[in-house]
C-alpha cells in the first residue's frame, strides 16, 4: 500500500460531502492540504443498501492523497441508528490508517452525527463546524432534534474546533468553547482564465448577464431573481433546481425570454459560464438560519473570475468587509444594484481577483495546518487539558 514513511504526518479528513459530488469545501481543502501533508479523504458514511460495496473501500488516488468510503447499516442517519453507524465508521477509520501504516497527525471531522474523534490515536482532534447544521437539517430532510443531540457528542473529544462562519463561531463560543475562525476559500487558479474560457454551446444571451451559479432551493429568495428579470436584465442560472421549491414560480421564471437555465454543470466548465456574466448574484434569504450560518463559496468565486457581486446582507458577506460586494435587501434595491453593476463594466476586475487571492484555498489550507501544528506542540499535555482549549 505504501513506501516506508510515505504517509507520515497524515491528516484524516472526514468530509461532509462525497468526493464524487459537487466540489465543496471538503474537496478544496483536501486538494490543497495534500500538497503540504498526506491526506486521507473520508466520504460521508454510506448505507450498505445504497453502496455497491459490502465493505469500506480504501484506495490511493495519487501520492499523498487517499480516499476511504465507509459503509454502515441501512438508514445510518436515522434516529436510533447513528450509534451503530458511528461504531462502524470508527472501525473503518482505524483499519484504513493501519493499512496506510501510520498514526495520523490529525483527524478533522465535519460529521455532526457520528462521533469519530480520537478513534485513531491521532495527536490532534479537530471538529470542523462548516455550517449551522441545525439550520441545514430541514434542507437535508434530517431531524433538527437529532442534530441538536448528536453534534455535541461529535465535537466532545475535539481538542480544537474550527468554525467556517462568524455566526457558527459565535454559537460555539456561547456553548463554552474557543473556536478558531477559518472561513471557506476559493480556488483562484480555476477562475484565472475566465475571460479566455471557451464559451458554452448550450446557451446564448444578449450582452453580459446577471448570473447565479449554485443550487436553487428553499434558501433562495426567489423574489430577488424575479425582480432582476422584471428589470429586463439578462439572467443566466447555472445549477440544479430543487423540484419541490416553488415549482410554479420557478417554471414561470425560467420561461422568460431573457432567462437561461443550464442545469448543473461540471466544475471545470464553470469559467465558461462565468465569462458570460457581468455580475454574480447571491440572492439568499437573510431570515434563514442556515444562510446566516453558512459561507457561500460563490461569493469569492465570482470575485476570482473578476466579476462584480451583489448579495444579500449575510454575516459572511459582512465579515469579508469589502466594497467590491454590494449588498441589497428588498427586491427593487437588489434589482437596481444588479442593473448598475451590469452598466459599470470590468474596471475593477483586477482588484476583485486580487481580493479573492487573499482568500484562496491555498491560504486556508496553510491556516488549517498552522493551528493543527500549534495544537500538536501542545500534545505533551494530557487529553483533558488539551480539550479545555475548546471549552
C-alpha positions as CSV (number, residue, x, y, z in Angstrom):
1,X,0.0,0.0,0.0
2,X,2.9,2.4,0.8
3,X,6.6,3.0,0.9
4,X,8.1,3.5,4.3
5,X,7.3,6.9,5.7
6,X,5.1,7.9,2.7
7,X,2.0,8.6,4.9
8,X,3.8,10.0,8.0
9,X,2.1,13.2,9.2
10,X,-1.2,12.1,7.8
11,X,-4.3,14.2,8.2
12,X,-7.6,12.3,8.1
13,X,-10.5,14.5,6.7
14,X,-14.0,13.1,7.5
15,X,-15.9,15.1,4.9
16,X,-19.4,16.4,4.8
17,X,-19.6,15.7,1.1
18,X,-18.6,12.8,-1.1
19,X,-15.6,13.3,-3.3
20,X,-17.8,12.4,-6.3
21,X,-20.3,15.2,-5.6
22,X,-20.1,18.9,-6.4
23,X,-16.7,20.2,-5.3
24,X,-17.4,21.7,-2.0
25,X,-15.2,23.0,0.8
26,X,-14.0,19.5,1.8
27,X,-12.7,18.7,-1.6
28,X,-10.9,22.0,-2.0
29,X,-9.3,21.7,1.4
30,X,-8.2,18.2,0.8
31,X,-6.6,19.1,-2.5
32,X,-4.6,21.9,-1.1
33,X,-3.7,20.2,2.2
34,X,-2.4,17.2,0.3
35,X,0.2,19.5,-1.3
36,X,1.6,20.1,2.2
37,X,1.0,16.8,4.0
38,X,-0.6,13.4,3.2
39,X,-4.4,13.4,3.4
40,X,-6.9,10.6,3.7
41,X,-10.3,11.9,2.4
42,X,-13.2,10.1,4.1
43,X,-16.5,10.2,2.3
44,X,-19.7,10.6,4.4
45,X,-20.9,7.3,5.9
46,X,-22.8,5.4,3.2
47,X,-25.6,2.9,3.7
48,X,-24.6,-0.6,2.6
49,X,-28.1,-0.7,0.9
50,X,-27.0,2.3,-1.3
51,X,-23.4,1.4,-1.8
52,X,-22.0,-1.0,-4.3
53,X,-19.7,-2.1,-1.5
54,X,-20.1,-4.7,1.2
55,X,-17.0,-3.4,3.0
56,X,-15.4,0.0,3.3
57,X,-13.1,0.8,0.3
58,X,-9.7,2.4,0.6
59,X,-7.7,3.5,-2.4
60,X,-4.7,5.7,-3.1
61,X,-5.6,8.4,-5.7
62,X,-2.2,9.8,-6.1
63,X,0.9,10.2,-3.9
64,X,-0.1,11.9,-0.7
65,X,-3.9,11.6,-1.3
66,X,-6.0,8.5,-0.4
67,X,-9.8,8.0,-0.2
68,X,-11.9,5.9,2.1
69,X,-15.6,5.2,1.6
70,X,-17.0,3.9,4.8
71,X,-20.2,1.8,4.8
72,X,-22.7,1.2,7.6
73,X,-26.1,-0.5,8.1
74,X,-29.2,0.8,6.2
75,X,-30.5,4.3,7.3
76,X,-27.4,5.3,9.2
77,X,-28.7,8.9,9.7
78,X,-32.0,7.8,11.2
79,X,-32.6,8.2,15.0
80,X,-31.6,5.1,16.8
81,X,-29.2,4.0,14.0
82,X,-26.5,6.7,14.3
83,X,-24.6,5.0,17.2
84,X,-24.2,1.8,15.3
85,X,-23.1,3.7,12.2
86,X,-20.6,5.6,14.3
87,X,-19.1,2.4,15.6
88,X,-18.7,1.0,12.1
89,X,-17.2,4.3,10.9
90,X,-14.6,4.3,13.7
91,X,-13.6,0.7,12.8
92,X,-13.3,1.6,9.2
93,X,-11.0,4.6,10.0
94,X,-8.8,2.5,12.3
95,X,-8.4,-0.1,9.6
96,X,-7.6,2.4,6.9
97,X,-4.9,4.2,8.8
98,X,-3.4,0.8,9.8
99,X,-3.4,-0.2,6.2
100,X,-1.5,3.1,5.4
101,X,0.9,2.1,8.1
102,X,0.9,5.3,10.2
103,X,-0.7,7.1,13.1
104,X,-2.4,10.3,12.0
105,X,-1.1,13.7,12.9
106,X,-4.7,14.9,13.0
107,X,-8.3,13.9,12.3
108,X,-10.6,16.6,11.1
109,X,-14.3,15.7,11.3
110,X,-17.2,17.6,9.7
111,X,-19.6,14.8,10.8
112,X,-22.3,16.2,13.0
113,X,-24.0,12.8,13.6
114,X,-21.1,10.5,14.0
115,X,-18.5,10.8,16.8
116,X,-15.2,9.5,15.5
117,X,-12.6,11.8,17.0
118,X,-9.8,10.0,18.9
119,X,-10.5,6.7,17.4
120,X,-7.2,6.6,15.5
121,X,-4.9,7.7,18.3
122,X,-4.3,11.0,16.4
123,X,-2.3,13.7,18.1
124,X,-4.8,16.4,17.3
125,X,-8.6,16.0,17.1
126,X,-10.5,18.7,15.2
127,X,-14.2,19.3,14.8
128,X,-14.9,21.3,11.6
129,X,-18.1,23.2,12.1
130,X,-18.8,24.1,8.5
131,X,-22.3,25.3,8.8
132,X,-25.2,25.8,11.2
133,X,-26.1,22.1,10.9
134,X,-29.4,22.5,12.8
135,X,-30.4,25.2,10.3
136,X,-29.4,22.9,7.5
137,X,-31.4,20.0,8.8
138,X,-34.6,21.0,7.1
139,X,-33.0,21.3,3.7
140,X,-31.4,17.8,4.1
141,X,-34.5,16.2,5.5
142,X,-32.7,15.4,8.7
143,X,-34.3,15.8,12.2
144,X,-33.2,19.0,13.9
145,X,-33.6,17.3,17.3
146,X,-31.2,14.6,16.2
147,X,-28.6,17.1,15.1
148,X,-29.0,19.0,18.4
149,X,-28.5,15.8,20.3
150,X,-25.7,14.3,18.2
151,X,-23.5,17.3,17.3
152,X,-22.2,17.9,20.9
153,X,-21.2,14.3,21.0
154,X,-19.4,14.5,17.7
155,X,-17.4,17.5,19.0
156,X,-17.0,16.3,22.6
157,X,-13.4,14.9,22.0
158,X,-12.2,17.8,19.9
159,X,-9.0,19.5,21.1
160,X,-9.7,22.1,18.5
161,X,-12.9,23.4,16.9
162,X,-12.6,25.3,13.6
163,X,-15.7,27.3,12.5
164,X,-16.2,28.3,8.9
165,X,-18.5,31.3,9.6
166,X,-18.7,34.1,12.2
167,X,-22.2,33.1,13.2
168,X,-21.2,29.4,13.8
169,X,-18.1,30.6,15.7
170,X,-20.3,32.6,18.0
171,X,-22.6,29.7,18.5
172,X,-19.7,27.5,19.7
173,X,-18.4,30.3,21.9
174,X,-21.8,30.5,23.5
175,X,-21.5,26.8,24.3
176,X,-18.3,27.5,26.2
177,X,-15.7,26.7,23.5
178,X,-13.0,28.8,22.0
179,X,-13.2,28.1,18.3
180,X,-10.8,29.1,15.5
181,X,-12.5,31.0,12.7
182,X,-11.2,29.9,9.3
183,X,-13.8,30.7,6.6
184,X,-14.1,28.9,3.3
185,X,-11.8,29.9,0.5
186,X,-11.7,30.0,-3.3
187,X,-9.8,28.1,-6.0
188,X,-8.2,31.1,-7.6
189,X,-6.4,29.2,-10.3
190,X,-9.7,27.6,-11.5
191,X,-11.1,31.0,-12.4
192,X,-7.9,32.8,-13.5
193,X,-8.6,32.2,-17.2
194,X,-12.3,33.1,-17.1
195,X,-12.1,35.8,-19.7
196,X,-10.5,33.4,-22.2
197,X,-12.5,30.3,-21.3
198,X,-14.4,28.6,-24.2
199,X,-17.9,29.9,-24.4
200,X,-20.6,27.2,-23.7
201,X,-22.5,26.0,-26.7
202,X,-25.8,25.3,-24.8
203,X,-26.7,29.0,-24.1
204,X,-26.7,32.4,-25.6
205,X,-27.7,35.7,-24.2
206,X,-27.6,39.4,-25.4
207,X,-24.7,41.1,-23.6
208,X,-23.3,40.3,-20.1
209,X,-25.8,38.6,-17.9
210,X,-26.7,38.7,-14.2
211,X,-25.5,35.2,-13.2
212,X,-26.4,32.8,-10.4
213,X,-24.2,29.7,-10.0
214,X,-25.4,27.3,-7.5
215,X,-28.4,25.4,-6.2
216,X,-31.8,26.9,-6.2
217,X,-33.9,25.8,-3.2
218,X,-35.6,27.0,-0.1
219,X,-32.7,29.1,1.0
220,X,-33.1,31.3,-2.2
221,X,-35.1,34.5,-2.1
222,X,-36.8,34.0,-5.4
223,X,-38.3,37.5,-5.2
224,X,-34.8,38.9,-6.0
225,X,-34.3,36.9,-9.1
226,X,-37.8,37.8,-10.3
227,X,-37.1,41.4,-9.7
228,X,-33.9,41.3,-11.7
229,X,-35.8,39.6,-14.6
230,X,-38.6,42.2,-14.3
231,X,-35.9,44.9,-14.6
232,X,-35.1,43.5,-18.1
233,X,-31.6,42.2,-17.2
234,X,-30.5,39.0,-19.0
235,X,-30.2,36.3,-16.3
236,X,-28.1,33.1,-16.5
237,X,-28.7,30.4,-13.9
238,X,-26.2,27.5,-13.7
239,X,-27.0,24.8,-11.2
240,X,-29.7,22.4,-10.1
241,X,-33.2,23.4,-9.1
242,X,-34.9,21.6,-6.2
243,X,-38.2,20.3,-7.8
244,X,-40.0,21.0,-4.6
245,X,-39.0,24.6,-4.5
246,X,-41.8,27.0,-5.7
247,X,-42.4,24.8,-8.8
248,X,-44.9,27.1,-10.5
249,X,-42.9,30.3,-9.9
250,X,-39.7,28.6,-11.0
251,X,-41.4,27.4,-14.2
252,X,-42.6,31.0,-14.9
253,X,-39.2,32.5,-14.2
254,X,-37.3,30.0,-16.3
255,X,-39.7,30.6,-19.3
256,X,-38.9,34.3,-19.5
257,X,-37.2,35.2,-22.8
258,X,-34.2,36.8,-21.2
259,X,-33.6,34.0,-18.6
260,X,-31.5,30.9,-19.4
261,X,-31.1,27.9,-17.1
262,X,-28.4,25.4,-17.9
263,X,-28.9,22.9,-15.1
264,X,-25.9,21.6,-13.2
265,X,-22.5,21.7,-15.0
266,X,-19.1,20.2,-14.1
267,X,-16.8,22.4,-12.0
268,X,-14.2,22.6,-14.9
269,X,-16.8,24.1,-17.2
270,X,-17.9,26.9,-14.8
271,X,-15.4,29.5,-16.1
272,X,-17.0,29.4,-19.5
273,X,-20.4,30.3,-17.9
274,X,-18.8,32.9,-15.7
275,X,-17.4,34.5,-18.8
276,X,-21.0,35.3,-19.9
277,X,-21.9,37.2,-16.8
278,X,-21.0,40.7,-15.7
279,X,-22.3,40.4,-12.1
280,X,-22.7,37.4,-9.9
281,X,-25.7,37.2,-7.6
282,X,-26.0,35.8,-4.1
283,X,-29.8,36.0,-3.6
284,X,-30.1,34.2,-0.3
285,X,-32.8,34.7,2.3
286,X,-31.5,36.6,5.4
287,X,-34.2,35.2,7.6
288,X,-32.9,31.6,7.1
289,X,-30.8,30.1,9.9
290,X,-28.7,28.1,7.6
291,X,-27.9,31.1,5.3
292,X,-26.9,33.1,8.3
293,X,-24.6,30.3,9.5
294,X,-23.0,29.5,6.1
295,X,-20.2,30.9,4.0
296,X,-21.4,30.9,0.3
297,X,-18.5,29.7,-1.9
298,X,-19.9,31.5,-4.9
299,X,-19.2,35.0,-3.4
300,X,-15.5,34.5,-3.7
301,X,-15.7,32.6,-6.9
302,X,-17.4,35.5,-8.7
303,X,-14.6,37.8,-7.5
304,X,-11.9,35.3,-8.5
305,X,-13.5,35.4,-12.0
306,X,-13.2,39.2,-12.0
307,X,-17.0,39.7,-11.8
308,X,-18.8,42.2,-9.6
309,X,-21.1,40.8,-6.8
310,X,-24.5,41.7,-5.5
311,X,-25.5,39.8,-2.4
312,X,-28.0,40.0,0.5
313,X,-26.6,41.2,3.8
314,X,-25.4,37.9,5.3
315,X,-22.9,37.7,8.2
316,X,-20.3,36.0,5.9
317,X,-20.5,38.9,3.4
318,X,-20.1,41.4,6.3
319,X,-17.0,39.5,7.5
320,X,-15.4,39.9,4.1
321,X,-15.7,43.6,4.6
322,X,-15.1,44.9,1.1
323,X,-16.8,47.5,-1.1
324,X,-16.3,45.1,-4.0
325,X,-19.5,43.3,-2.9
326,X,-22.7,45.4,-3.0
327,X,-25.4,44.4,-0.5
328,X,-29.1,44.9,-1.1
329,X,-32.2,43.6,0.7
330,X,-35.6,44.2,-0.9
331,X,-36.3,43.1,-4.5
332,X,-36.2,46.6,-6.0
333,X,-33.0,47.6,-4.3
334,X,-31.4,44.3,-5.3
335,X,-32.5,44.6,-9.0
336,X,-31.2,48.2,-9.1
337,X,-27.8,47.2,-7.7
338,X,-27.6,44.4,-10.3
339,X,-28.5,46.7,-13.2
340,X,-26.0,49.3,-12.1
341,X,-23.3,46.6,-11.8
342,X,-24.0,45.5,-15.3
343,X,-23.5,49.0,-16.6
344,X,-20.1,49.6,-14.9
345,X,-18.1,47.0,-16.8
346,X,-14.9,45.3,-15.8
347,X,-12.9,48.3,-14.5
348,X,-12.3,46.6,-11.1
349,X,-11.7,43.1,-12.3
350,X,-8.0,43.1,-11.3
351,X,-8.9,44.4,-7.8
352,X,-11.6,41.7,-7.4
353,X,-9.1,39.0,-8.4
354,X,-6.5,40.3,-6.0
355,X,-9.0,40.4,-3.2
356,X,-10.1,36.8,-3.9
357,X,-6.5,35.7,-3.9
358,X,-6.2,36.8,-0.3
359,X,-8.9,34.2,0.5
360,X,-7.6,31.3,-1.6
361,X,-7.9,27.7,-0.5
362,X,-4.1,27.6,-0.6
363,X,-4.0,30.1,2.2
364,X,-6.9,28.4,4.1
365,X,-5.0,25.1,4.0
366,X,-2.0,26.8,5.4
367,X,-4.2,28.3,8.2
368,X,-5.6,24.8,9.0
369,X,-2.1,23.3,9.1
370,X,-0.8,26.2,11.3
371,X,-3.4,25.7,14.0
372,X,-3.0,21.9,13.9
373,X,0.7,22.3,14.3
374,X,0.2,24.7,17.2
375,X,-2.1,22.1,18.8
376,X,0.5,19.4,18.1
377,X,3.1,21.3,20.0
378,X,0.8,21.2,23.0
379,X,0.5,17.5,22.6
380,X,2.5,16.8,25.7
381,X,-0.4,18.0,27.8
382,X,-2.9,15.3,28.9
383,X,-6.1,15.0,26.8
384,X,-8.3,16.7,29.3
385,X,-6.1,19.7,29.4
386,X,-6.0,19.8,25.6
387,X,-9.8,19.7,25.4
388,X,-10.0,22.6,27.8
389,X,-8.7,24.8,25.0
390,X,-12.0,24.4,23.2
391,X,-14.3,24.9,26.2
